Structure formats: structure tokens, C-alpha cells
Amino acid sequence: MTGAPAKADIERELLHAWQELASAVDSFSEAEMEQAGVIEGWSVKDLLGHIAFWADKAAADLQAVADGREDEVATPGSEKAVDEWNERERQSRAGRPLAEIREEWLESFQKAMDALAAFPADRLQEKVKGSTVLDRFAGDTYEHYREHFGDLSAWRRELETTEA
């Protein structure tokens, strides 16, 4: 398919966005990671669990499509449903320790990388439930990483101005 990005380019994009995000996360102390306020009262810890959920979903969706189980790819269907999913996932992790959430976040990236590596390159432009496999994967991984990299960068600046 003309104009479709090469799988190696997508893998590089995923890795680059992850490295930027990880660098931002590493700039916070444990206490700062537990402090609410990054976005809508969420902490960095909450955000890590949120990002892990969507990256795990991206990996599972790739596996489902690869196995011919497209019907198992769940889509929220609306912004309200996305918000509900996000809140459900935030609440499900609320009592867990930071170290556990951080480990889940790290593992989610590896799962996404592995799922992408195993997925047939010639199937990335397939449509599944209204979006291409690649668009769905990008939205749940590297585009999502970039979105929250911006949130974390803004939070870092805010903390620096209030701590000074």
C-alpha cells in the first residue's frame, strides 16, 4: 500500500515516544508521583496506570486481529465511554503501590513492542471496527505517550514554580 509507513518506522516511532515519556516520568520523585494534579486531579501514578491499560489493550488488540478474533477488539464508542473506562481503570489501581503500577507501566510497553514485532506488517492497514489496525495501535501507544508527555512536562513546570 503506497504511503503506508514501514513497520520499522513505526517501531522507531513507538520507541522514541516511549523514551521521551520515560524521561519525563523519571524526572519526578516518588512523592511527586503520588501528588494529585497532573490532569483532572490525577497523579503521575494514576497516569502510569492509565497509560499501561491502553498499551496493554493495544497489544491485546493486535494479538486478537492477528488470530482472526477481530470481534474481541473492544471500542469505547464515545468520549463519555472513554472517560468511564479511564475512571474504572484509575479506581481499580487506586490502592496499589507506586512500584507495582510502575512495573505494570514498564511491562505494558514491552507487551506493545512485542505485539507490534509479531504482527504482520502487511496487515497494519486493515480496517477493524472503523479504524485501521495501525491507527488504533498508534492512538493507544505512541500518540498516547506523546499526549501525556505534554501533560507531564506541564506538571514538571508547575511543580518547579511552586517549589521555588
C-alpha positions in Angstrom: 0.0 0.0 0.0 1.5 3.3 -1.1 2.1 5.8 1.6 1.9 3.3 4.5 4.7 3.7 6.9 7.2 0.8 7.1 6.9 -1.3 10.2 10.5 -0.5 11.2 9.5 3.2 11.2 6.5 2.5 13.4 8.7 0.6 15.8 11.2 3.5 15.9 8.3 5.9 16.5 7.0 3.8 19.4 10.4 3.6 21.0 11.2 7.3 20.6 7.8 8.4 22.1 8.4 5.9 25.0 11.9 7.2 25.7 10.6 10.7 25.9 7.8 9.7 28.2 10.1 7.6 30.4 12.5 10.5 30.7 9.6 12.7 31.9 8.4 10.1 34.4 12.0 9.7 35.7 12.1 13.4 36.5 9.6 13.0 39.4 10.4 11.9 42.9 8.2 9.2 44.4 6.4 11.9 46.5 5.7 14.0 43.4 4.5 10.9 41.6 1.8 10.4 44.2 0.7 14.0 44.3 -2.6 14.8 42.5 -2.8 17.5 39.9 -1.3 16.3 36.7 -4.6 16.2 34.9 -8.0 16.4 36.5 -6.8 15.5 39.9 -4.8 12.6 38.7 -1.2 11.8 40.0 1.7 10.6 37.9 1.0 7.2 39.4 -2.6 7.4 38.2 -1.4 8.4 34.7 1.1 5.5 34.6 -1.7 3.0 35.3 -3.9 4.7 32.7 -1.1 4.5 30.1 -0.4 0.9 31.0 -4.1 0.0 30.5 -4.2 1.4 27.0 -0.9 0.0 25.9 -1.9 -3.5 27.2 -5.2 -3.1 25.3 -3.2 -2.2 22.1 -1.1 -5.3 22.5 -4.1 -7.5 23.1 -5.9 -6.0 20.1 -3.0 -6.7 17.8 -3.0 -10.3 19.0 -6.7 -10.6 18.6 -6.6 -9.3 15.0 -3.6 -11.5 14.2 -5.5 -14.5 15.4 -8.6 -13.6 13.4 -10.6 -12.6 16.5 -11.5 -9.0 15.4 -14.8 -9.3 17.3 -12.8 -9.2 20.6 -11.4 -5.7 19.8 -13.5 -3.6 22.2 -14.1 0.1 21.3 -15.5 2.6 23.8 -17.7 4.2 21.1 -17.9 7.7 22.6 -15.9 10.2 24.6 -18.2 9.5 27.6 -17.4 5.8 27.4 -13.7 6.5 27.2 -14.0 8.7 30.3 -15.8 5.8 32.0 -13.2 3.3 31.0 -10.4 5.6 32.2 -12.1 6.2 35.6 -12.8 2.5 36.1 -9.1 1.7 35.4 -8.0 4.5 37.7 -10.2 3.2 40.5 -9.0 -0.3 40.0 -5.4 0.7 40.7 -6.1 3.3 43.4 -4.9 1.2 46.4 -1.9 -0.4 44.7 1.7 0.7 45.5 3.6 3.0 43.1 6.3 0.4 42.5 3.6 -2.1 41.3 2.0 0.5 39.0 5.4 1.5 37.6 6.2 -2.2 36.9 2.8 -2.6 35.1 3.6 0.5 33.0 7.1 -0.8 32.1 5.7 -4.2 31.2 2.9 -2.7 29.1 5.4 -1.0 26.8 7.3 -4.3 26.3 4.0 -6.1 25.5 3.1 -3.4 22.9 6.6 -3.7 21.4 6.4 -7.5 21.3 2.9 -7.5 19.8 3.9 -5.0 17.1 7.1 -7.0 16.3 5.0 -10.2 15.9 2.2 -8.5 13.9 2.3 -9.0 10.1 3.3 -5.7 8.5 1.0 -6.2 5.5 -2.0 -6.2 7.9 -1.4 -2.9 9.7 -3.7 -1.0 7.2 -6.6 -3.4 7.7 -9.8 -1.8 9.0 -11.1 -3.2 12.2 -14.3 -1.6 13.7 -13.9 1.6 11.8 -10.2 2.3 12.1 -7.0 0.8 10.7 -5.1 -1.5 12.9 -2.2 0.9 12.9 -4.3 4.0 13.7 -5.9 2.1 16.7 -2.4 0.9 17.9 -0.8 4.4 17.5 -3.6 6.0 19.4 -3.3 3.6 22.3 0.5 3.7 22.4 2.9 6.3 20.9 0.4 9.0 20.2 -1.0 8.5 23.7 2.6 8.6 25.1 3.1 12.0 23.4 -0.1 13.3 24.7 0.8 12.5 28.3 4.4 13.5 27.8 3.0 17.0 27.3 0.9 16.7 30.5 3.9 15.5 32.5 6.1 18.3 31.1 3.5 20.9 32.1 3.2 19.3 35.6 7.0 19.4 36.0 7.0 23.1 35.2 4.1 23.7 37.6 5.9 21.9 40.4 9.1 23.8 39.8 7.3 27.1 40.0 5.5 26.2 43.2 8.6 24.6 44.8 10.9 27.6 44.1 
